[in-house]
Every structure is written in C-alpha cells, then in structure tokens.
Amino acid sequence: ATGNRIAFVVSDPNGFHLRAVDVAADGALGEARTLLSGPALLRAPLLSADGAVAVVCTNGRTHRQQYDLLALDRDGVEIGRWSAG
C-alpha cells in the first residue's frame, strides 16, 4: 500500500532467489537484496502493506507439490511458517 518495496523471485542454475528492492519516496530504486536463496521452489511473493514482511510460497520442507507459506522480515529472517499438513 505504501509502495516502498518491491519483491520478486528469480531463478538460475543455482536455484530460486527471493529478492527485494526498496523504493524511495521520490521513486528511486535501491539495490536488489536477496532475502532467501536455495534449491527449493519459491512462488508468489506478497508484501505486507508497509513492506516490512514478505510472504512466499515454498516447497522446501516437502520437495513436492505441497507448499508452505514462509514469512520473512526485511532482513530475510524467518518470522513465521504455515504448513498445510
């Protein structure tokens, strides 16, 4: 809602990477920072209204088409995880 952060997932031969870019009040973009990186599939990053929390869908626990939601703070520290089973 505040538009102060953008989050996205990129992939390369080393796996999947959740990245975030801070957006200044004048619209200037900061450097992309990696919040999470590894071989597990990452999908659909969503940000809280203030950009302080990123939630991403991952199969890192199951390594199958069964996903968890993982919440990370601005520094990529895990602050919550929700599992389907």
N, CA, C and O atoms as CSV, one atom per row, in Angstrom:
chain,resi,resn,atom,element,x,y,z
A,1,ALA,N,N,0.820,-1.195,0.000
A,1,ALA,CA,C,0.000,0.000,0.000
A,1,ALA,C,C,0.865,1.260,0.000
A,1,ALA,O,O,0.505,2.256,-0.627
A,2,THR,N,N,1.998,1.222,0.697
A,2,THR,CA,C,2.849,2.409,0.744
A,2,THR,C,C,3.770,2.493,-0.465
A,2,THR,O,O,4.320,3.556,-0.754
A,3,GLY,N,N,3.941,1.378,-1.176
A,3,GLY,CA,C,4.770,1.389,-2.370
A,3,GLY,C,C,6.247,1.572,-2.095
A,3,GLY,O,O,6.991,2.030,-2.962
A,4,ASN,N,N,6.684,1.213,-0.880
A,4,ASN,CA,C,8.074,1.445,-0.522
A,4,ASN,C,C,8.983,0.239,-0.737
A,4,ASN,O,O,10.165,0.277,-0.395
A,5,ARG,N,N,8.422,-0.839,-1.309
A,5,ARG,CA,C,9.219,-2.042,-1.507
A,5,ARG,C,C,8.606,-2.892,-2.606
A,5,ARG,O,O,7.386,-2.949,-2.761
A,6,ILE,N,N,9.476,-3.556,-3.371
A,6,ILE,CA,C,9.071,-4.494,-4.413
A,6,ILE,C,C,9.735,-5.827,-4.094
A,6,ILE,O,O,10.905,-5.850,-3.712
A,7,ALA,N,N,9.018,-6.935,-4.242
A,7,ALA,CA,C,9.594,-8.263,-4.039
A,7,ALA,C,C,9.310,-9.116,-5.267
A,7,ALA,O,O,8.263,-8.990,-5.902
A,8,PHE,N,N,10.265,-9.990,-5.590
A,8,PHE,CA,C,10.119,-10.856,-6.751
A,8,PHE,C,C,11.018,-12.072,-6.590
A,8,PHE,O,O,11.964,-12.062,-5.802
A,9,VAL,N,N,10.708,-13.129,-7.354
A,9,VAL,CA,C,11.504,-14.355,-7.353
A,9,VAL,C,C,12.185,-14.475,-8.704
A,9,VAL,O,O,11.572,-14.262,-9.750
A,10,VAL,N,N,13.464,-14.820,-8.661
A,10,VAL,CA,C,14.218,-15.122,-9.882
A,10,VAL,C,C,14.808,-16.521,-9.717
A,10,VAL,O,O,14.998,-17.002,-8.600
A,11,SER,N,N,15.087,-17.153,-10.829
A,11,SER,CA,C,15.724,-18.471,-10.778
A,11,SER,C,C,16.930,-18.479,-11.697
A,11,SER,O,O,17.004,-17.722,-12.665
A,12,ASP,N,N,17.868,-19.348,-11.374
A,12,ASP,CA,C,19.059,-19.553,-12.178
A,12,ASP,C,C,19.512,-20.994,-11.940
A,12,ASP,O,O,18.831,-21.720,-11.215
A,13,PRO,N,N,20.613,-21.433,-12.509
A,13,PRO,CA,C,21.044,-22.817,-12.305
A,13,PRO,C,C,21.298,-23.194,-10.838
A,13,PRO,O,O,21.342,-24.380,-10.511
A,14,ASN,N,N,21.465,-22.210,-9.957
A,14,ASN,CA,C,21.707,-22.473,-8.535
A,14,ASN,C,C,20.428,-22.567,-7.711
A,14,ASN,O,O,20.486,-22.898,-6.527
A,15,GLY,N,N,19.282,-22.283,-8.308
A,15,GLY,CA,C,18.022,-22.386,-7.579
A,15,GLY,C,C,17.148,-21.160,-7.711
A,15,GLY,O,O,17.166,-20.462,-8.725
A,16,PHE,N,N,16.381,-20.912,-6.660
A,16,PHE,CA,C,15.415,-19.824,-6.627
A,16,PHE,C,C,15.849,-18.796,-5.598
A,16,PHE,O,O,16.429,-19.141,-4.569
A,17,HIS,N,N,15.563,-17.526,-5.882
A,17,HIS,CA,C,16.036,-16.437,-5.038
A,17,HIS,C,C,14.921,-15.411,-4.862
A,17,HIS,O,O,14.408,-14.866,-5.840
A,18,LEU,N,N,14.553,-15.154,-3.612
A,18,LEU,CA,C,13.593,-14.101,-3.293
A,18,LEU,C,C,14.385,-12.824,-3.098
A,18,LEU,O,O,15.269,-12.753,-2.244
A,19,ARG,N,N,14.066,-11.818,-3.893
A,19,ARG,CA,C,14.775,-10.545,-3.812
A,19,ARG,C,C,13.803,-9.429,-3.507
A,19,ARG,O,O,12.614,-9.513,-3.812
A,20,ALA,N,N,14.336,-8.373,-2.892
A,20,ALA,CA,C,13.535,-7.197,-2.557
A,20,ALA,C,C,14.305,-5.945,-2.935
A,20,ALA,O,O,15.531,-5.896,-2.834
A,21,VAL,N,N,13.575,-4.949,-3.365
A,21,VAL,CA,C,14.133,-3.645,-3.720
A,21,VAL,C,C,13.340,-2.587,-2.967
A,21,VAL,O,O,12.113,-2.543,-3.053
A,22,ASP,N,N,14.041,-1.740,-2.232
A,22,ASP,CA,C,13.381,-0.628,-1.555
A,22,ASP,C,C,13.148,0.497,-2.564
A,22,ASP,O,O,13.966,0.736,-3.453
A,23,VAL,N,N,12.019,1.177,-2.406
A,23,VAL,CA,C,11.646,2.287,-3.279
A,23,VAL,C,C,11.597,3.550,-2.425
A,23,VAL,O,O,10.840,3.624,-1.457
A,24,ALA,N,N,12.408,4.543,-2.787
A,24,ALA,CA,C,12.457,5.810,-2.049
A,24,ALA,C,C,11.191,6.633,-2.321
A,24,ALA,O,O,10.446,6.347,-3.258
A,25,ALA,N,N,10.963,7.634,-1.509
A,25,ALA,CA,C,9.785,8.494,-1.656
A,25,ALA,C,C,9.725,9.156,-3.028
A,25,ALA,O,O,8.642,9.423,-3.548
A,26,ASP,N,N,10.910,9.422,-3.620
A,26,ASP,CA,C,10.942,10.035,-4.948
A,26,ASP,C,C,10.866,9.015,-6.083
A,26,ASP,O,O,10.958,9.375,-7.256
A,27,GLY,N,N,10.698,7.734,-5.725
A,27,GLY,CA,C,10.585,6.676,-6.727
A,27,GLY,C,C,11.902,6.018,-7.108
A,27,GLY,O,O,11.910,5.074,-7.898
A,28,ALA,N,N,13.004,6.491,-6.567
A,28,ALA,CA,C,14.308,5.901,-6.867
A,28,ALA,C,C,14.381,4.490,-6.287
A,28,ALA,O,O,13.931,4.242,-5.168
A,29,LEU,N,N,14.954,3.571,-7.061
A,29,LEU,CA,C,15.084,2.188,-6.633
A,29,LEU,C,C,16.424,1.943,-5.972
A,29,LEU,O,O,17.459,2.416,-6.442
A,30,GLY,N,N,16.397,1.195,-4.870
A,30,GLY,CA,C,17.631,0.794,-4.202
A,30,GLY,C,C,18.208,-0.444,-4.876
A,30,GLY,O,O,17.709,-0.894,-5.908
A,31,GLU,N,N,19.249,-0.978,-4.290
A,31,GLU,CA,C,19.866,-2.203,-4.798
A,31,GLU,C,C,18.983,-3.409,-4.437
A,31,GLU,O,O,18.380,-3.451,-3.365
A,32,ALA,N,N,18.922,-4.371,-5.339
A,32,ALA,CA,C,18.192,-5.606,-5.044
A,32,ALA,C,C,18.939,-6.384,-3.968
A,32,ALA,O,O,20.150,-6.583,-4.062
A,33,ARG,N,N,18.213,-6.822,-2.950
A,33,ARG,CA,C,18.788,-7.618,-1.861
A,33,ARG,C,C,18.147,-9.000,-1.872
A,33,ARG,O,O,16.942,-9.129,-2.088
A,34,THR,N,N,18.939,-10.011,-1.643
A,34,THR,CA,C,18.432,-11.379,-1.573
A,34,THR,C,C,17.975,-11.672,-0.153
A,34,THR,O,O,18.754,-11.569,0.794
A,35,LEU,N,N,16.699,-12.042,-0.014
A,35,LEU,CA,C,16.137,-12.388,1.288
A,35,LEU,C,C,16.188,-13.885,1.557
A,35,LEU,O,O,16.297,-14.307,2.708
A,36,LEU,N,N,16.109,-14.689,0.501
A,36,LEU,CA,C,16.089,-16.139,0.641
A,36,LEU,C,C,16.613,-16.739,-0.649
A,36,LEU,O,O,16.292,-16.263,-1.737
A,37,SER,N,N,17.412,-17.775,-0.529
A,37,SER,CA,C,18.011,-18.380,-1.707
A,37,SER,C,C,18.228,-19.863,-1.451
A,37,SER,O,O,18.634,-20.252,-0.356
A,38,GLY,N,N,17.961,-20.697,-2.458
A,38,GLY,CA,C,18.209,-22.128,-2.316
A,38,GLY,C,C,17.557,-22.919,-3.430
A,38,GLY,O,O,16.956,-22.344,-4.337
A,39,PRO,N,N,17.675,-24.245,-3.365
A,39,PRO,CA,C,17.146,-25.087,-4.433
A,39,PRO,C,C,15.634,-25.264,-4.408
A,39,PRO,O,O,15.050,-25.653,-5.418
A,40,ALA,N,N,14.987,-24.988,-3.280
A,40,ALA,CA,C,13.535,-25.178,-3.162
A,40,ALA,C,C,12.791,-24.146,-4.004
A,40,ALA,O,O,13.211,-22.994,-4.120
A,41,LEU,N,N,11.683,-24.584,-4.586
A,41,LEU,CA,C,10.836,-23.716,-5.387
A,41,LEU,C,C,10.267,-22.592,-4.529
A,41,LEU,O,O,9.783,-22.840,-3.425
A,42,LEU,N,N,10.322,-21.374,-5.021
A,42,LEU,CA,C,9.714,-20.206,-4.377
A,42,LEU,C,C,8.712,-19.624,-5.350
A,42,LEU,O,O,8.993,-19.502,-6.542
A,43,ARG,N,N,7.532,-19.261,-4.839
A,43,ARG,CA,C,6.484,-18.718,-5.703
A,43,ARG,C,C,5.739,-17.601,-4.989
A,43,ARG,O,O,5.685,-17.543,-3.760
A,44,ALA,N,N,5.179,-16.736,-5.780
A,44,ALA,CA,C,4.172,-15.758,-5.356
A,44,ALA,C,C,4.539,-14.931,-4.123
A,44,ALA,O,O,3.849,-15.025,-3.108
A,45,PRO,N,N,5.599,-14.126,-4.175
A,45,PRO,CA,C,5.878,-13.285,-3.014
A,45,PRO,C,C,4.818,-12.200,-2.856
A,45,PRO,O,O,4.386,-11.583,-3.830
A,46,LEU,N,N,4.413,-11.983,-1.619
A,46,LEU,CA,C,3.476,-10.916,-1.280
A,46,LEU,C,C,4.092,-10.105,-0.149
A,46,LEU,O,O,4.805,-10.645,0.697
A,47,LEU,N,N,3.815,-8.820,-0.139
A,47,LEU,CA,C,4.336,-7.935,0.899
A,47,LEU,C,C,3.211,-7.413,1.778
A,47,LEU,O,O,2.085,-7.223,1.319
A,48,SER,N,N,3.530,-7.183,3.047
A,48,SER,CA,C,2.575,-6.524,3.928
A,48,SER,C,C,2.385,-5.086,3.437
A,48,SER,O,O,3.177,-4.591,2.635
A,49,ALA,N,N,1.351,-4.432,3.911
A,49,ALA,CA,C,1.034,-3.079,3.449
A,49,ALA,C,C,2.187,-2.101,3.642
A,49,ALA,O,O,2.364,-1.189,2.834
A,50,ASP,N,N,2.974,-2.279,4.701
A,50,ASP,CA,C,4.104,-1.373,4.945
A,50,ASP,C,C,5.424,-1.907,4.400
A,50,ASP,O,O,6.464,-1.271,4.568
A,51,GLY,N,N,5.393,-3.071,3.748
A,51,GLY,CA,C,6.603,-3.646,3.159
A,51,GLY,C,C,7.538,-4.302,4.149
A,51,GLY,O,O,8.632,-4.723,3.771
A,52,ALA,N,N,7.137,-4.401,5.418
A,52,ALA,CA,C,8.021,-4.944,6.452
A,52,ALA,C,C,8.098,-6.468,6.442
A,52,ALA,O,O,9.072,-7.039,6.932
A,53,VAL,N,N,7.079,-7.133,5.887
A,53,VAL,CA,C,7.033,-8.594,5.879
A,53,VAL,C,C,6.795,-9.080,4.457
A,53,VAL,O,O,5.918,-8.579,3.753
A,54,ALA,N,N,7.592,-10.068,4.045
A,54,ALA,CA,C,7.400,-10.734,2.756
A,54,ALA,C,C,6.938,-12.155,3.046
A,54,ALA,O,O,7.502,-12.837,3.901
A,55,VAL,N,N,5.909,-12.596,2.330
A,55,VAL,CA,C,5.423,-13.968,2.459
A,55,VAL,C,C,5.592,-14.633,1.107
A,55,VAL,O,O,5.200,-14.090,0.075
A,56,VAL,N,N,6.188,-15.833,1.133
A,56,VAL,CA,C,6.452,-16.556,-0.099
A,56,VAL,C,C,5.985,-18.000,0.070
A,56,VAL,O,O,6.002,-18.542,1.175
A,57,CYS,N,N,5.575,-18.602,-1.013
A,57,CYS,CA,C,5.153,-19.990,-1.060
A,57,CYS,C,C,6.382,-20.833,-1.418
A,57,CYS,O,O,7.074,-20.520,-2.386
A,58,THR,N,N,6.665,-21.897,-0.653
A,58,THR,CA,C,7.845,-22.720,-0.905
A,58,THR,C,C,7.558,-24.194,-0.647
A,58,THR,O,O,6.721,-24.540,0.187
A,59,ASN,N,N,8.259,-25.053,-1.370
A,59,ASN,CA,C,8.164,-26.490,-1.118
A,59,ASN,C,C,9.452,-27.006,-0.471
A,59,ASN,O,O,9.780,-28.184,-0.607
A,60,GLY,N,N,10.176,-26.146,0.223
A,60,GLY,CA,C,11.444,-26.510,0.839
A,60,GLY,C,C,11.350,-27.617,1.866
A,60,GLY,O,O,12.307,-28.370,2.043
A,61,ARG,N,N,10.229,-27.737,2.544
A,61,ARG,CA,C,10.059,-28.790,3.554
A,61,ARG,C,C,9.706,-30.118,2.914
A,61,ARG,O,O,10.184,-31.161,3.359
A,62,THR,N,N,8.874,-30.100,1.873
A,62,THR,CA,C,8.348,-31.338,1.292
A,62,THR,C,C,9.069,-31.776,0.024
A,62,THR,O,O,9.125,-32.966,-0.285
A,63,HIS,N,N,9.620,-30.810,-0.710
A,63,HIS,CA,C,10.254,-31.075,-2.016
A,63,HIS,C,C,9.277,-31.728,-2.992
A,63,HIS,O,O,9.683,-32.478,-3.880
A,64,ARG,N,N,7.999,-31.439,-2.821
A,64,ARG,CA,C,6.925,-31.927,-3.690
A,64,ARG,C,C,6.011,-30.757,-4.018
A,64,ARG,O,O,6.307,-29.613,-3.672
A,65,GLN,N,N,4.909,-31.045,-4.682
A,65,GLN,CA,C,3.929,-30.011,-4.989
A,65,GLN,C,C,3.019,-29.780,-3.779
A,65,GLN,O,O,1.806,-29.631,-3.927
A,66,GLN,N,N,3.606,-29.752,-2.594
A,66,GLN,CA,C,2.911,-29.448,-1.347
A,66,GLN,C,C,3.688,-28.299,-0.711
A,66,GLN,O,O,4.878,-28.437,-0.427
A,67,TYR,N,N,3.028,-27.177,-0.490
A,67,TYR,CA,C,3.721,-25.940,-0.158
A,67,TYR,C,C,3.451,-25.447,1.260
A,67,TYR,O,O,2.427,-25.758,1.868
A,68,ASP,N,N,4.386,-24.685,1.752
A,68,ASP,CA,C,4.251,-23.936,2.992
A,68,ASP,C,C,4.277,-22.459,2.645
A,68,ASP,O,O,4.786,-22.071,1.593
A,69,LEU,N,N,3.732,-21.639,3.522
A,69,LEU,CA,C,3.896,-20.197,3.426
A,69,LEU,C,C,4.973,-19.804,4.424
A,69,LEU,O,O,4.933,-20.203,5.588
A,70,LEU,N,N,5.923,-19.031,3.965
A,70,LEU,CA,C,7.054,-18.618,4.782
A,70,LEU,C,C,7.059,-17.099,4.864
A,70,LEU,O,O,7.052,-16.421,3.837
A,71,ALA,N,N,7.073,-16.557,6.085
A,71,ALA,CA,C,7.100,-15.109,6.300
A,71,ALA,C,C,8.511,-14.697,6.720
A,71,ALA,O,O,9.113,-15.311,7.601
A,72,LEU,N,N,9.023,-13.654,6.080
A,72,LEU,CA,C,10.371,-13.142,6.343
A,72,LEU,C,C,10.302,-11.661,6.657
A,72,LEU,O,O,9.468,-10.940,6.110
A,73,ASP,N,N,11.191,-11.204,7.549
A,73,ASP,CA,C,11.263,-9.767,7.815
A,73,ASP,C,C,12.129,-9.089,6.751
A,73,ASP,O,O,12.575,-9.742,5.808
A,74,ARG,N,N,12.365,-7.806,6.896
A,74,ARG,CA,C,13.132,-7.020,5.916
A,74,ARG,C,C,14.540,-7.555,5.664
A,74,ARG,O,O,15.115,-7.326,4.601
A,75,ASP,N,N,15.093,-8.271,6.652
A,75,ASP,CA,C,16.451,-8.791,6.530
A,75,ASP,C,C,16.492,-10.247,6.082
A,75,ASP,O,O,17.569,-10.837,6.002
A,76,GLY,N,N,15.336,-10.833,5.790
A,76,GLY,CA,C,15.284,-12.227,5.368
A,76,GLY,C,C,15.259,-13.220,6.500
A,76,GLY,O,O,15.481,-14.411,6.283
A,77,VAL,N,N,14.991,-12.752,7.719
A,77,VAL,CA,C,14.894,-13.630,8.880
A,77,VAL,C,C,13.481,-14.215,8.943
A,77,VAL,O,O,12.495,-13.482,8.862
A,78,GLU,N,N,13.390,-15.534,9.086
A,78,GLU,CA,C,12.092,-16.187,9.157
A,78,GLU,C,C,11.367,-15.769,10.427
A,78,GLU,O,O,11.903,-15.880,11.529
A,79,ILE,N,N,10.135,-15.284,10.256
A,79,ILE,CA,C,9.332,-14.886,11.417
A,79,ILE,C,C,8.054,-15.707,11.534
A,79,ILE,O,O,7.304,-15.548,12.497
A,80,GLY,N,N,7.796,-16.591,10.557
A,80,GLY,CA,C,6.620,-17.456,10.627
A,80,GLY,C,C,6.587,-18.436,9.479
A,80,GLY,O,O,7.123,-18.180,8.401
A,81,ARG,N,N,5.940,-19.574,9.734
A,81,ARG,CA,C,5.778,-20.595,8.700
A,81,ARG,C,C,4.433,-21.281,8.933
A,81,ARG,O,O,4.085,-21.631,10.060
A,82,TRP,N,N,3.692,-21.463,7.851
A,82,TRP,CA,C,2.400,-22.137,7.917
A,82,TRP,C,C,2.438,-23.315,6.971
A,82,TRP,O,O,2.729,-23.165,5.784
A,83,SER,N,N,2.140,-24.504,7.510
A,83,SER,CA,C,2.183,-25.728,6.718
A,83,SER,C,C,0.773,-26.270,6.503
A,83,SER,O,O,-0.105,-26.134,7.354
A,84,ALA,N,N,0.586,-26.889,5.335
A,84,ALA,CA,C,-0.717,-27.465,5.000
A,84,ALA,C,C,-0.910,-28.803,5.682
A,84,ALA,O,O,-2.043,-29.270,5.794
A,85,GLY,N,N,0.130,-29.419,6.128
A,85,GLY,CA,C,-0.064,-30.722,6.764
A,85,GLY,C,C,1.199,-31.400,7.128
A,85,GLY,O,O,1.173,-32.504,7.671
